[in-house]
Amino acid sequence: MIMLRTVVFTVIGLAVALLATLFTASLVVAFAGIATVLLAGRALTMRMQQKAQPAYVYAQRREAHGRQPVRIWNDGRGTIIDM
């Protein structure tokens, strides 16, 4: 009788451990799926945002080297002119 009870408790313990493992694995898969969807959405929204487009204008320098590039760009908060 003791041997039968030991076998039953062992089987029940293994079943509980297996169910806990499957539950944890399903949570990991669900979390990974949610994180993937959120990161993909973030990547797509970052691609759609406008970025600063630099434009180069050459101004005459008074020194002997001739031309110096003047950088002008708009970063979304205003136009920046770097001379």
MDAnalysis code that builds the backbone (N, CA, C; Angstrom):
import MDAnalysis as mda
import numpy as np

u = mda.Universe.empty(249, n_residues=83, atom_resindex=np.repeat(np.arange(83), 3), trajectory=True)
u.add_TopologyAttr("name", ["N", "CA", "C"] * 83)
u.add_TopologyAttr("resid", np.arange(1, 84))
u.add_TopologyAttr("resname", ["MET", "ILE", "MET", "LEU", "ARG", "THR", "VAL", "VAL", "PHE", "THR", "VAL", "ILE", "GLY", "LEU", "ALA", "VAL", "ALA", "LEU", "LEU", "ALA", "THR", "LEU", "PHE", "THR", "ALA", "SER", "LEU", "VAL", "VAL", "ALA", "PHE", "ALA", "GLY", "ILE", "ALA", "THR", "VAL", "LEU", "LEU", "ALA", "GLY", "ARG", "ALA", "LEU", "THR", "MET", "ARG", "MET", "GLN", "GLN", "LYS", "ALA", "GLN", "PRO", "ALA", "TYR", "VAL", "TYR", "ALA", "GLN", "ARG", "ARG", "GLU", "ALA", "HIS", "GLY", "ARG", "GLN", "PRO", "VAL", "ARG", "ILE", "TRP", "ASN", "ASP", "GLY", "ARG", "GLY", "THR", "ILE", "ILE", "ASP", "MET"])
u.atoms.positions = np.array([
    [0.818, -1.199, 0.000],
    [0.000, 0.000, 0.000],
    [0.860, 1.261, 0.000],
    [1.942, 1.231, 0.769],
    [2.841, 2.380, 0.829],
    [3.502, 2.585, -0.539],
    [3.840, 1.485, -1.180],
    [4.470, 1.565, -2.495],
    [3.510, 2.190, -3.515],
    [2.243, 1.831, -3.463],
    [1.241, 2.385, -4.374],
    [1.063, 3.885, -4.126],
    [1.021, 4.306, -2.865],
    [0.871, 5.717, -2.534],
    [2.080, 6.515, -3.016],
    [3.265, 5.955, -2.892],
    [4.481, 6.619, -3.365],
    [4.444, 6.820, -4.882],
    [3.999, 5.807, -5.593],
    [3.912, 5.904, -7.043],
    [2.874, 6.950, -7.440],
    [1.728, 6.979, -6.768],
    [0.672, 7.949, -7.086],
    [1.158, 9.370, -6.822],
    [1.813, 9.593, -5.675],
    [2.321, 10.930, -5.363],
    [3.427, 11.355, -6.332],
    [4.238, 10.407, -6.762],
    [5.289, 10.715, -7.729],
    [4.675, 11.129, -9.069],
    [3.663, 10.394, -9.504],
    [3.004, 10.733, -10.767],
    [2.309, 12.089, -10.667],
    [1.633, 12.332, -9.541],
    [0.972, 13.629, -9.346],
    [2.000, 14.758, -9.319],
    [3.112, 14.567, -8.639],
    [4.173, 15.579, -8.577],
    [4.767, 15.872, -9.940],
    [4.998, 14.811, -10.727],
    [5.524, 15.011, -12.074],
    [4.512, 15.731, -12.965],
    [3.230, 15.418, -12.796],
    [2.190, 16.087, -13.586],
    [2.115, 17.572, -13.234],
    [2.200, 17.888, -11.952],
    [2.172, 19.297, -11.530],
    [3.399, 20.037, -12.065],
    [4.569, 19.394, -11.992],
    [5.781, 20.017, -12.514],
    [5.684, 20.237, -14.021],
    [5.124, 19.280, -14.746],
    [4.959, 19.418, -16.188],
    [3.981, 20.539, -16.528],
    [2.870, 20.622, -15.785],
    [1.901, 21.693, -16.017],
    [2.507, 23.066, -15.715],
    [3.287, 23.161, -14.649],
    [3.944, 24.429, -14.320],
    [4.939, 24.820, -15.408],
    [5.667, 23.855, -15.932],
    [6.617, 24.127, -17.011],
    [5.907, 24.600, -18.265],
    [4.818, 23.925, -18.640],
    [4.057, 24.330, -19.816],
    [3.437, 25.720, -19.643],
    [2.932, 26.015, -18.447],
    [2.354, 27.328, -18.175],
    [3.413, 28.420, -18.295],
    [4.599, 28.182, -17.735],
    [5.688, 29.157, -17.812],
    [6.142, 29.346, -19.261],
    [6.246, 28.263, -19.996],
    [6.652, 28.367, -21.404],
    [5.618, 29.138, -22.216],
    [4.341, 28.929, -21.935],
    [3.311, 29.666, -22.677],
    [3.363, 31.160, -22.343],
    [3.657, 31.494, -21.091],
    [3.805, 32.906, -20.725],
    [4.994, 33.536, -21.442],
    [6.091, 32.793, -21.552],
    [7.274, 33.308, -22.249],
    [6.963, 33.543, -23.723],
    [6.273, 32.619, -24.353],
    [5.917, 32.772, -25.769],
    [4.957, 33.953, -25.953],
    [3.998, 34.097, -25.049],
    [3.059, 35.215, -25.151],
    [3.790, 36.548, -24.973],
    [4.678, 36.637, -24.009],
    [5.438, 37.868, -23.784],
    [6.325, 38.185, -24.988],
    [6.965, 37.174, -25.553],
    [7.824, 37.391, -26.729],
    [6.987, 37.877, -27.917],
    [5.797, 37.334, -28.092],
    [4.933, 37.780, -29.183],
    [4.486, 39.219, -29.009],
    [4.098, 39.578, -27.799],
    [3.674, 40.953, -27.525],
    [4.842, 41.915, -27.731],
    [6.020, 41.544, -27.240],
    [7.203, 42.400, -27.404],
    [7.561, 42.555, -28.880],
    [7.426, 41.488, -29.650],
    [7.727, 41.561, -31.084],
    [6.774, 42.511, -31.790],
    [5.494, 42.415, -31.488],
    [4.511, 43.292, -32.123],
    [4.769, 44.748, -31.744],
    [5.053, 45.011, -30.482],
    [5.305, 46.386, -30.046],
    [6.575, 46.951, -30.671],
    [7.638, 46.153, -30.721],
    [8.882, 46.634, -31.312],
    [8.753, 46.843, -32.815],
    [8.002, 45.988, -33.492],
    [7.791, 46.174, -34.928],
    [6.972, 47.442, -35.179],
    [5.976, 47.684, -34.365],
    [5.195, 48.920, -34.497],
    [6.039, 50.148, -34.243],
    [6.908, 50.068, -33.260],
    [7.803, 51.201, -32.967],
    [8.759, 51.447, -34.130],
    [9.283, 50.376, -34.708],
    [10.208, 50.524, -35.835],
    [9.503, 51.143, -37.035],
    [8.267, 50.739, -37.291],
    [7.531, 51.304, -38.417],
    [7.195, 52.777, -38.195],
    [6.835, 53.152, -36.963],
    [6.532, 54.556, -36.705],
    [7.789, 55.408, -36.762],
    [8.932, 54.857, -36.384],
    [10.179, 55.617, -36.474],
    [10.569, 55.835, -37.931],
    [10.247, 54.896, -38.808],
    [10.555, 55.063, -40.231],
    [9.709, 56.151, -40.857],
    [8.496, 56.355, -40.347],
    [7.594, 57.336, -40.942],
    [7.868, 58.756, -40.487],
    [8.631, 58.930, -39.403],
    [8.913, 60.272, -38.918],
    [9.893, 60.973, -39.841],
    [9.707, 62.279, -39.968],
    [10.605, 63.049, -40.811],
    [11.925, 63.263, -40.084],
    [12.996, 63.183, -40.839],
    [14.323, 63.408, -40.281],
    [14.904, 64.675, -40.882],
    [15.880, 65.225, -40.228],
    [16.542, 66.415, -40.726],
    [17.262, 66.095, -42.035],
    [17.013, 66.882, -43.047],
    [17.638, 66.694, -44.350],
    [18.667, 67.807, -44.544],
    [19.951, 67.466, -44.455],
    [20.954, 68.522, -44.606],
    [21.065, 68.987, -46.052],
    [21.290, 70.277, -46.216],
    [21.526, 70.860, -47.535],
    [22.792, 71.698, -47.428],
    [23.639, 71.621, -48.426],
    [24.908, 72.337, -48.392],
    [24.867, 73.500, -49.378],
    [25.202, 74.654, -48.884],
    [25.290, 75.857, -49.695],
    [26.716, 76.360, -49.552],
    [27.335, 76.725, -50.674],
    [28.706, 77.192, -50.629],
    [28.724, 78.714, -50.626],
    [29.306, 79.248, -49.581],
    [29.442, 80.698, -49.459],
    [30.887, 81.076, -49.755],
    [31.051, 82.258, -50.244],
    [32.404, 82.738, -50.551],
    [33.113, 83.099, -49.256],
    [34.291, 82.534, -49.092],
    [35.139, 82.933, -47.971],
    [36.094, 84.005, -48.454],
    [36.517, 84.814, -47.571],
    [37.432, 85.883, -47.948],
    [38.880, 85.420, -47.909],
    [39.080, 84.199, -47.441],
    [40.443, 83.691, -47.364],
    [40.849, 83.071, -48.690],
    [42.030, 82.557, -48.766],
    [42.588, 82.062, -50.022],
    [41.990, 80.727, -50.450],
    [41.333, 79.997, -49.572],
    [40.858, 78.657, -49.910],
    [39.604, 78.654, -50.760],
    [38.974, 79.761, -50.935],
    [37.828, 79.805, -51.833],
    [36.501, 79.568, -51.140],
    [35.950, 78.380, -51.258],
    [34.597, 78.120, -50.774],
    [34.603, 77.336, -49.462],
    [33.620, 77.606, -48.644],
    [33.413, 76.888, -47.385],
    [31.951, 76.443, -47.344],
    [31.683, 75.173, -47.036],
    [30.282, 74.740, -47.017],
    [29.516, 75.343, -45.842],
    [28.307, 75.767, -46.125],
    [27.398, 76.257, -45.097],
    [26.290, 75.220, -44.995],
    [26.116, 74.648, -43.817],
    [25.111, 73.600, -43.653],
    [23.808, 74.220, -43.158],
    [22.718, 73.867, -43.826],
    [21.394, 74.353, -43.450],
    [20.480, 73.138, -43.360],
    [19.790, 72.976, -42.234],
    [18.841, 71.877, -42.124],
    [17.720, 72.244, -41.169],
    [16.643, 71.512, -41.289],
    [15.470, 71.726, -40.455],
    [15.266, 70.469, -39.618],
    [15.354, 70.595, -38.301],
    [15.221, 69.432, -37.428],
    [13.807, 69.265, -36.878],
    [12.851, 69.992, -37.438],
    [11.474, 69.863, -36.959],
    [11.123, 70.903, -35.921],
    [12.126, 71.531, -35.315],
    [11.886, 72.569, -34.327],
    [12.318, 73.943, -34.828],
    [12.904, 73.959, -36.026],
    [13.334, 75.227, -36.601],
    [14.476, 74.996, -37.563],
    [14.754, 75.976, -38.364],
    [15.830, 75.867, -39.347],
    [17.154, 76.236, -38.695],
    [18.170, 75.437, -38.948],
    [19.493, 75.658, -38.372],
    [20.439, 75.981, -39.516],
    [21.167, 77.069, -39.371],
    [22.151, 77.479, -40.380],
    [23.506, 77.471, -39.687],
    [24.401, 76.593, -40.158],
    [25.729, 76.457, -39.578],
    [26.734, 77.039, -40.561],
    [27.323, 78.161, -40.186],
    [28.279, 78.825, -41.080],
    [29.691, 78.565, -40.631],
])
